[in-house]
């Protein structure tokens, strides 16, 4: 992973039903996390969404 990456976003995916559940955003330096409900479609997140 490049050194300038400060946040990772993990999307949940159900192979049968498609996207759903939650996405987890993780600030790599602090370890702080934020959970977002993503509904039936994958959500878009940006830098301002990171914890």
N, CA, C and O atoms as CSV, one atom per row, in Angstrom:
chain,resi,resn,atom,element,x,y,z
A,1,UNK,N,N,0.851,-1.162,0.000
A,1,UNK,CA,C,0.000,0.000,0.000
A,1,UNK,C,C,0.906,1.237,0.000
A,1,UNK,O,O,1.884,1.273,0.746
A,2,UNK,N,N,0.603,2.240,-0.813
A,2,UNK,CA,C,1.426,3.452,-0.862
A,2,UNK,C,C,1.475,4.177,0.487
A,2,UNK,O,O,0.516,4.143,1.258
A,3,UNK,N,N,2.602,4.828,0.756
A,3,UNK,CA,C,2.794,5.533,2.026
A,3,UNK,C,C,1.804,6.667,2.238
A,3,UNK,O,O,1.512,7.016,3.381
A,4,UNK,N,N,1.279,7.251,1.163
A,4,UNK,CA,C,0.385,8.396,1.322
A,4,UNK,C,C,-1.080,7.996,1.551
A,4,UNK,O,O,-1.947,8.866,1.635
A,5,UNK,N,N,-1.360,6.704,1.651
A,5,UNK,CA,C,-2.726,6.243,1.934
A,5,UNK,C,C,-2.968,6.362,3.431
A,5,UNK,O,O,-2.206,5.816,4.229
A,6,UNK,N,N,-4.020,7.069,3.815
A,6,UNK,CA,C,-4.304,7.269,5.235
A,6,UNK,C,C,-5.608,6.631,5.678
A,6,UNK,O,O,-5.879,6.539,6.875
A,7,UNK,N,N,-6.420,6.189,4.723
A,7,UNK,CA,C,-7.725,5.629,5.064
A,7,UNK,C,C,-8.045,4.479,4.115
A,7,UNK,O,O,-7.769,4.550,2.917
A,8,UNK,N,N,-8.625,3.429,4.664
A,8,UNK,CA,C,-9.034,2.273,3.873
A,8,UNK,C,C,-10.531,2.087,4.046
A,8,UNK,O,O,-11.055,2.213,5.153
A,9,UNK,N,N,-11.218,1.786,2.947
A,9,UNK,CA,C,-12.661,1.556,2.984
A,9,UNK,C,C,-12.924,0.125,2.545
A,9,UNK,O,O,-12.480,-0.298,1.478
A,10,UNK,N,N,-13.645,-0.615,3.372
A,10,UNK,CA,C,-13.982,-2.004,3.075
A,10,UNK,C,C,-15.484,-2.082,2.871
A,10,UNK,O,O,-16.260,-1.798,3.785
A,11,UNK,N,N,-15.895,-2.473,1.658
A,11,UNK,CA,C,-17.315,-2.639,1.346
A,11,UNK,C,C,-17.692,-4.105,1.522
A,11,UNK,O,O,-16.946,-4.996,1.113
A,12,UNK,N,N,-18.835,-4.353,2.124
A,12,UNK,CA,C,-19.362,-5.715,2.212
A,12,UNK,C,C,-20.054,-6.049,0.899
A,12,UNK,O,O,-20.623,-5.172,0.249
A,13,UNK,N,N,-20.006,-7.295,0.520
A,13,UNK,CA,C,-20.650,-7.703,-0.722
A,13,UNK,C,C,-21.180,-9.116,-0.551
A,13,UNK,O,O,-20.462,-10.012,-0.105
A,14,UNK,N,N,-22.423,-9.305,-0.904
A,14,UNK,CA,C,-23.073,-10.605,-0.857
A,14,UNK,C,C,-23.185,-11.097,-2.300
A,14,UNK,O,O,-23.882,-10.478,-3.104
A,15,UNK,N,N,-22.516,-12.189,-2.640
A,15,UNK,CA,C,-22.508,-12.675,-4.020
A,15,UNK,C,C,-23.899,-13.035,-4.525
A,15,UNK,O,O,-24.149,-12.958,-5.728
A,16,UNK,N,N,-24.794,-13.419,-3.653
A,16,UNK,CA,C,-26.142,-13.815,-4.061
A,16,UNK,C,C,-27.062,-12.614,-4.193
A,16,UNK,O,O,-27.801,-12.496,-5.170
A,17,UNK,N,N,-27.020,-11.722,-3.211
A,17,UNK,CA,C,-27.966,-10.607,-3.157
A,17,UNK,C,C,-27.378,-9.270,-3.590
A,17,UNK,O,O,-28.115,-8.293,-3.721
A,18,UNK,N,N,-26.090,-9.204,-3.811
A,18,UNK,CA,C,-25.453,-7.939,-4.179
A,18,UNK,C,C,-24.958,-7.202,-2.951
A,18,UNK,O,O,-24.865,-7.771,-1.863
A,19,UNK,N,N,-24.644,-5.939,-3.135
A,19,UNK,CA,C,-24.151,-5.130,-2.023
A,19,UNK,C,C,-25.198,-5.053,-0.938
A,19,UNK,O,O,-26.389,-5.237,-1.186
A,20,UNK,N,N,-24.747,-4.784,0.244
A,20,UNK,CA,C,-25.665,-4.649,1.360
A,20,UNK,C,C,-24.890,-4.637,2.655
A,20,UNK,O,O,-23.670,-4.797,2.668
A,21,UNK,N,N,-25.589,-4.450,3.715
A,21,UNK,CA,C,-24.933,-4.446,5.010
A,21,UNK,C,C,-24.203,-3.152,5.263
A,21,UNK,O,O,-24.771,-2.069,5.122
A,22,UNK,N,N,-22.945,-3.263,5.636
A,22,UNK,CA,C,-22.193,-2.095,6.075
A,22,UNK,C,C,-20.855,-1.975,5.357
A,22,UNK,O,O,-20.334,-2.932,4.784
A,23,UNK,N,N,-20.331,-0.772,5.412
A,23,UNK,CA,C,-18.969,-0.505,4.951
A,23,UNK,C,C,-18.188,-0.031,6.171
A,23,UNK,O,O,-18.745,0.642,7.038
A,24,UNK,N,N,-16.918,-0.370,6.244
A,24,UNK,CA,C,-16.066,0.032,7.359
A,24,UNK,C,C,-14.968,0.931,6.820
A,24,UNK,O,O,-14.251,0.558,5.891
A,25,UNK,N,N,-14.836,2.124,7.409
A,25,UNK,CA,C,-13.764,3.049,7.055
A,25,UNK,C,C,-12.759,3.037,8.194
A,25,UNK,O,O,-13.142,3.158,9.358
A,26,UNK,N,N,-11.480,2.893,7.875
A,26,UNK,CA,C,-10.441,2.777,8.891
A,26,UNK,C,C,-9.344,3.800,8.628
A,26,UNK,O,O,-8.752,3.818,7.549
A,27,UNK,N,N,-9.070,4.657,9.623
A,27,UNK,CA,C,-7.942,5.588,9.565
A,27,UNK,C,C,-6.702,4.801,9.987
A,27,UNK,O,O,-6.622,4.335,11.123
A,28,UNK,N,N,-5.745,4.653,9.087
A,28,UNK,CA,C,-4.616,3.767,9.334
A,28,UNK,C,C,-3.700,4.226,10.463
A,28,UNK,O,O,-3.217,3.389,11.227
A,29,UNK,N,N,-3.447,5.509,10.593
A,29,UNK,CA,C,-2.524,5.979,11.631
A,29,UNK,C,C,-3.114,5.859,13.027
A,29,UNK,O,O,-2.423,5.436,13.953
A,30,UNK,N,N,-4.379,6.225,13.191
A,30,UNK,CA,C,-4.988,6.220,14.525
A,30,UNK,C,C,-5.707,4.916,14.846
A,30,UNK,O,O,-5.918,4.596,16.016
A,31,UNK,N,N,-6.085,4.160,13.811
A,31,UNK,CA,C,-6.853,2.945,14.023
A,31,UNK,C,C,-8.332,3.210,14.252
A,31,UNK,O,O,-9.108,2.284,14.487
A,32,UNK,N,N,-8.719,4.485,14.182
A,32,UNK,CA,C,-10.119,4.853,14.379
A,32,UNK,C,C,-10.956,4.288,13.234
A,32,UNK,O,O,-10.511,4.242,12.088
A,33,UNK,N,N,-12.177,3.859,13.563
A,33,UNK,CA,C,-13.061,3.282,12.553
A,33,UNK,C,C,-14.403,3.993,12.532
A,33,UNK,O,O,-14.806,4.633,13.503
A,34,UNK,N,N,-15.079,3.867,11.407
A,34,UNK,CA,C,-16.431,4.399,11.248
A,34,UNK,C,C,-17.192,3.391,10.411
A,34,UNK,O,O,-16.719,2.964,9.358
A,35,UNK,N,N,-18.384,3.008,10.883
A,35,UNK,CA,C,-19.219,2.045,10.178
A,35,UNK,C,C,-20.367,2.793,9.517
A,35,UNK,O,O,-21.014,3.632,10.144
A,36,UNK,N,N,-20.620,2.485,8.240
A,36,UNK,CA,C,-21.700,3.136,7.500
A,36,UNK,C,C,-22.605,2.075,6.899
A,36,UNK,O,O,-22.123,1.106,6.312
A,37,UNK,N,N,-23.908,2.247,7.040
A,37,UNK,CA,C,-24.852,1.376,6.347
A,37,UNK,C,C,-24.806,1.735,4.873
A,37,UNK,O,O,-24.898,2.910,4.518
A,38,UNK,N,N,-24.664,0.736,4.009
A,38,UNK,CA,C,-24.561,1.037,2.589
A,38,UNK,C,C,-25.789,0.621,1.798
A,38,UNK,O,O,-25.831,0.859,0.591
A,39,UNK,N,N,-26.779,0.016,2.412
A,39,UNK,CA,C,-27.999,-0.331,1.694
A,39,UNK,C,C,-27.755,-1.376,0.622
A,39,UNK,O,O,-26.814,-2.163,0.717
A,40,UNK,N,N,-28.599,-1.385,-0.395
A,40,UNK,CA,C,-28.507,-2.420,-1.421
A,40,UNK,C,C,-27.525,-2.075,-2.540
A,40,UNK,O,O,-27.309,-2.891,-3.437
A,41,UNK,N,N,-26.929,-0.891,-2.504
A,41,UNK,CA,C,-25.929,-0.489,-3.492
A,41,UNK,C,C,-24.668,-0.042,-2.771
A,41,UNK,O,O,-24.730,0.418,-1.631
A,42,UNK,N,N,-23.530,-0.174,-3.430
A,42,UNK,CA,C,-22.276,0.302,-2.845
A,42,UNK,C,C,-22.316,1.819,-2.753
A,42,UNK,O,O,-22.673,2.494,-3.718
A,43,UNK,N,N,-21.956,2.346,-1.615
A,43,UNK,CA,C,-21.930,3.794,-1.412
A,43,UNK,C,C,-20.591,4.345,-1.882
A,43,UNK,O,O,-19.595,3.625,-1.955
A,44,UNK,N,N,-20.587,5.618,-2.193
A,44,UNK,CA,C,-19.342,6.307,-2.514
A,44,UNK,C,C,-18.874,7.046,-1.273
A,44,UNK,O,O,-19.674,7.677,-0.581
A,45,UNK,N,N,-17.600,6.970,-0.994
A,45,UNK,CA,C,-17.017,7.665,0.142
A,45,UNK,C,C,-15.851,8.494,-0.351
A,45,UNK,O,O,-15.221,8.161,-1.355
A,46,UNK,N,N,-15.563,9.580,0.359
A,46,UNK,CA,C,-14.439,10.436,0.031
A,46,UNK,C,C,-13.572,10.645,1.249
A,46,UNK,O,O,-13.847,10.096,2.316
A,47,UNK,N,N,-12.518,11.439,1.095
A,47,UNK,CA,C,-11.595,11.703,2.203
A,47,UNK,C,C,-12.296,12.265,3.422
A,47,UNK,O,O,-11.945,11.925,4.552
A,48,UNK,N,N,-13.280,13.119,3.210
A,48,UNK,CA,C,-13.959,13.748,4.348
A,48,UNK,C,C,-14.783,12.751,5.158
A,48,UNK,O,O,-15.178,13.053,6.285
A,49,UNK,N,N,-15.048,11.564,4.602
A,49,UNK,CA,C,-15.802,10.541,5.320
A,49,UNK,C,C,-14.930,9.730,6.263
A,49,UNK,O,O,-15.450,9.052,7.149
A,50,UNK,N,N,-13.614,9.784,6.093
A,50,UNK,CA,C,-12.715,8.997,6.930
A,50,UNK,C,C,-12.673,9.559,8.344
A,50,UNK,O,O,-12.746,10.770,8.555
A,51,UNK,N,N,-12.553,8.639,9.318
A,51,UNK,CA,C,-12.524,9.095,10.724
A,51,UNK,C,C,-11.259,9.867,11.049
A,51,UNK,O,O,-11.083,10.315,12.182
